[in-house]
Amino acid sequence: MSVHEDATAIHDDMIRLRRRLHAEPEIGLDLPRTQDSVLTALDGLPLEVSLGERLSSVTAVLRANRPGPVVLLRADMDALPVQERTGLDYASRVEGVMHACGHDLHTAMLVGAAHVLAARRDALPGDVIFMFQPGEEGWDGSAAMIAEGVLDAAGQRPDAAYALHVFASAVPQGVFTARPGTTMAASDGLEVTVVGSGGHGARPHRAHDPIPVVCEIVTALQTLVTRQSDIFDPVVLTVGSLHAGTRRNVIPDTARFEATLRTFSAPAKARIKDAAIILAESIARAHGLRAEVTYVDGYPMTVNDPQETAFVAGTVGEVLGEHRFHPLAAPLPGGEDFSRVLQRIPGAFVLLGAGVGTADNHSPLAEFDDSVLPDGAAVLAELALRRGRGVPA
């Protein structure tokens, strides 16, 4: 049997695991139910398993019978603070929490790959590290696992690292895609509090009103992006939270907003960081108020190794057919903490279309098709099996 046939043979097991995870989603770094489900699904396999100390991670090492390149395969496991509205019979049973980004599929596929590779242990060219990671959705779980030694779990650093991520609508169903170089944006935060002095809404001249100043800063930031950023090295800036005041006739002391900034190069990030801070502080000062500005460095850019990306494309083509891999034309503005691994290990972050309907990732209506599970598991397994042959020059 082929690797894909092996993965197809355990399709039902992967579906059951995926739907169990979907019905009991957990957020952040502490995922005890998810961790237990993964450990149960891996039970009986010849793996060296270790658990995280500060997070509910699972690291499992499959030892080869001969020396060769070490390969790391990663799946993120956490959900989002989203109230599910899909109406599925296995929809989330946890109020306000949903697997709206497909991490339940990632986990099931990596468990499937572990089963396939364990059955083919004698054919492995080198050890495999299975990285089951909590806290991708803004918690930087990858950094925490790296700090706890996931990259050294096999006794030597991986020669290559790969991760799959499903997309509900951005990628055609069943299609794998990747690109060399920058694949996902750096994702940072901007926090601005304008400090004035409150008063009566009928006598604004006796107060220092922070609300119009905050509004001016928000509008000016959009102009800043269009006037000071290279259109071929773009910046995406979105204000997602703005809070001020308690009553319509009361001028508050402060007004605050938070924004996300996405950049695709180090120079673009440095420019927007400096310019945004200067702009906010200067506008507040011009009105006689003060702006407290914090720039929060988040996930770095996700940068794929060109040779490893070509290796992924070739592997998908040989395993599933050349029509199943499409080159990704441009980077995506989302952020991804697998970037932490790719800063240290050559590898590739690969996208897989798995959507049902038109809702996008992070939507309360996002649905994913279980039919992609054997394909994802097979590709992950084949990447580990074939990596011993080297990558295209």
N, C-alpha and C positions, 0 to 999 in steps of 0.2 A: 504493500500500500504506500501511496505517496504521503507526504507530510500533510497536504491539503485533505486527503482522504482520512488521515488520522484525526485531524481537527474536526472534520465533518462528523465523524463517528461519535464525538463527545459534544456535539452541538446542543443537544437537549440539556446536558449538564451545565453548559455555559449559560443557556437561557434561564435555567432555574436559579443559578447564582446571581445573574444580572438582575432578575426581577425581584429576588429577595433583597438585594442591595437597594434597588429602586424604591421598594416599599418602606425601607427603614433607613432613610438617608441621615447622614450626620455632617456637621459643619466643623471646619477648622482643623486643629491638630490632634484633638482627642476624639477618636472614632472607635470606641471599644467594640460595638456590635459589628462594625465593618471588619475590624481586625480579627475578631473571632470567626466571622464567616470565611475570611481568606485562609486562616489557619486550618479550619475544618476542610476546606476545599483542597488544601495542599497535603493534608494528612496522608501518610503512607508513601509519599514520594521520597526518594533518596536525596533529601535536601538538608543543608546546614542552615537552620533558621535562627535568626536573632531578632529581637524586638527592640523598638526604640525606648529610650529612657525618658525623654521629654515629650514624646509624641507617639501616637499609636501606629507607628510604622512597622512594616514587615520586610526584612531583608532575607532572601533565601539564595543560597549558592548551590548550584549543581556542578559537581566535580566531574571533569572529563577523565578518561582513562589514559590520556596522553597529553603532553604539554602542547600548548597552542595559544592563540590570542584569547584574551578574556573579553567577553561581550557583556555589556550591561543593557538590560531591557527594563523600561520604566512604565508604570501605570499610576496615575493619580487617583485618589479614592474619595475625595470629599465632595460634598454637595453645596448648594447655594441657599441663601435665605429667601426663597421664592415659594409662594403658595401655588401648588400645582392645580391646573385647571384642565387637564387632558381628559379626564373621565375614564382612564384606563382601569381595568380590573386589578392591576397591580400598582396603582398610583400610590404616591407617598401617604403613609399613615401618620406622618409627623407634621403637626401644624406648622405652617410657615417654612418648611424645608423641602427641597426638591432636588433630585438629580437632573437639573436642567441643562447641564453641559456635557452629559454623556460619560462621566467618569465611571459610572457603574459598568458601562460597556468596556472601558479600558481595563478595569480590574478583572472582569470575566475573561477577556481575551488573553491577558497575561497569565492568569491561572491556566487557561487552555494551552498556552504555549509551554508552560512548565510541565504539564502532563505529556504533551507531545515529545518534548525534548528528553524528559526522563525515560520514556520508552525507547528512545534512540540514543541513549547515553554512550553506547559503544562507538557511535559515529561522530560524537562531538569532537571538534578539533581543539577545544579549550574550554575552560570553565565559563559558566554563565551566572551572572548576578541578576536576580529578579528584585526590582526595587518597587515595592508597593508603598506609595507616598501619600500621606495626609497633607492637607493644608495648601493646595495649589492656589485656591481662590483667594489670594491676597494675604495668606499667612506665611508664605515663604518656607513651606515644608521641605523643599529641596535643599535649601541652605541648612536647615536643621539636620537633615539626614546626612548631608556631607560632613557637617561638624561632628556627627556621631560615627563617622567612618564608613559610610556605605561604599565609597569608592575604593576602599581598601579591604572590603569584605572577603575577597578571594585570595588575599595575600599579595597581590600585585594590582596596580592600577589597570582599569580596563583599557583595551586597545581601541574600542569603539563603543558608542552608546546610541541607543535608538529609542524613540517613543512614538506612539500613534495617538492621534487625537481625532475623534469623530466630529463631524459638522452636520448640523441639521438642514442647512439650506445653502451655505456658501460654496459647497462642493457637490457636484452631481452624485447621486446615489451610487455606491459601489466603486467609485473612482478614488484611487490613491493619488496624492499630489505632494510635491515638495519642490524646493528650489535651492540652489547653492547660494551661500552668503546669507544676508539678512532675510529672515523669514517672518519673524514677529517683532513688533516694536518694543523699545524700552518703555516701561510704564511707570510714571512718577506721579507725585501728588503735589498740589499747591494749596496751602491753607492760609487764609488771609482773615484777620480780624481787624476791623476799623474801630478805633477807640475814640469816642467823642464824649459828650456829656448830655444826659437826658433832660427832658423838660416837658412842658405842656404842648400838645399839638396845635393849640391856638396861638402860641407865641414862639415860633421856631427861631426867631432872632435872638432869643434868650438862651438857646441851647446850641449844641454843636451836633447836628443831626448826622449820624453815620450812614443812614440808609441811602440817600442819593449819592453819597460818595462811593459806597459799595457798588451801586448800580453803574456808576460811571466807570469804575475799575473793570467790572465784568464786560462791559461793552468795549472798553479800550483794549482789553486782552484779545478780543477777536480781531480787532484792527491790527494789533501787534503781530498776530500770526500771519495775516495776509500781506503786511507791509515789510516785515523783517525776516521772513522765512523764504528760502529758495523753493520754488514750486517743485523742483526735481529732488529736493531733500526735505520732505514735508514735515509739518508739525500738526498734530491734532490736539486741540484744547477744548475740553468740555467741562462746564460748571455743572456739577451734579447735586450740589447741596447749598442752599442759601437760607439763612435764618436771621431774623431780627424782630425784636419787639414782642409785646404781649397784647396790646390794645390799640385800636385805631387812633385814639386821641392821646397816646403817650409816645413821646420820642424816646427811644432807648439809648442807653449808654454805648452799646456796641452793636455791630452787625458783622456777620461772619459768613464766609463761603468756602467751599472746598471744590477743587477742580482736579481733573486728571489730564496729564500731558503725555502724549505719545510721540516718540521720535525714532528715527531710523538710522541715525549716525551720532557719533560722539560730538562732532562739532555742532550739529543742530541742537543737541541737548544742552551743551554749554551755553549756546547763544540764548535760547529761550529761557533757561534758568536765570541767567543774569538779567535779561531784559524784563522778565515778568516781575522780579523782585523790585527792580528800580522803578518800574511803572507804578506798581501798587503803592510803594512808599511815597513816590513823588506826587501822585494825585491826592493822596490823603493830606500830605503836607501843604499842598496848594490851597486846600480848604481849611487849613488850620487844625487838622486832626492828625492822628497818628495811626499808621498801619503796622500791625505785627504780622510778619510774613515768615512762613516756614515752608521750605522746599523739601519734600520727602522723596529721597531716592528709593525707587522701587525695583522692579525686575529689570535686569539689563536686556539688551536686544538678544533675540534668539538667532544665533548664527550657525547655519549648517555648513559642514565641511564639504567642499565640492566633490571630492572623490567618494566620500561616504554617500552623498546624495545620488551620485551616478550608480553606486552599488545598489542602493535601494531601488532605483528605477529599473535596473537590470533584473534584480531579484523578483520584483512584482511582475515584470514582463514574462519571465520564464515560468513563474509559478501559476499565474492567473491569466496571462495573455497580455500582449503589448497594449491592447486597447484599454486596459485597466489602470494604466499610469498616464497621467497628464502633467506636464511641467506646470508649476505654479508661476504665473506670469509676473506677479508683483507681491511684495511683502504684505502681510496683514497687520492692521493696527492694534490687534489684541496683544496682551502681554502673557508671558509664560515663564514659570520658574524652572522649567527644564533647561532654560538658558544658563543656569548656574552650573549644570553638568557640562554643557557644551562649551563653557568657558575653559574647562579643564581637560575634557576628553573629546577627540574628534568624533563626530557622529551626525545624526540627522533627526529632525523633528518632522514627522510625516502626518499629513492630513488624510482623512478618509471620509467620504460622503456617506452618511447613514441616515438621512432624514426621511421622515414621513410627513407629508404636508408642506406648508410654507413657513411655519414658525421658525425663528432663528434660535441659536444657542442662547441660554439665559432667559428665554421666554417661558411663562407659566404654561404655554401650550406646546412647548417643544416635545416632539416625539422622535424616537430613534428606532431603526429597524433591526431586529435581532438577527436577520439573515446575514449581516456582515460579520458576525462573531467568528465563524470558522475562517473567513478570509483574513481577518486581522490576526488571529492566533497563528495561522499558517505562515503569514509573512514574517511575524516576529520570530517564529521558530526557525524559518529558513535563513533569516539574517544571521542568527547565531551559528547555524550549521555551515553556511557557506562562507562565513567571514574568514575561516582558515585558509581559503584560497587566495586571500588578499583582495584588494580593491583595484578598480581600473586606474591606470596611470594617467 
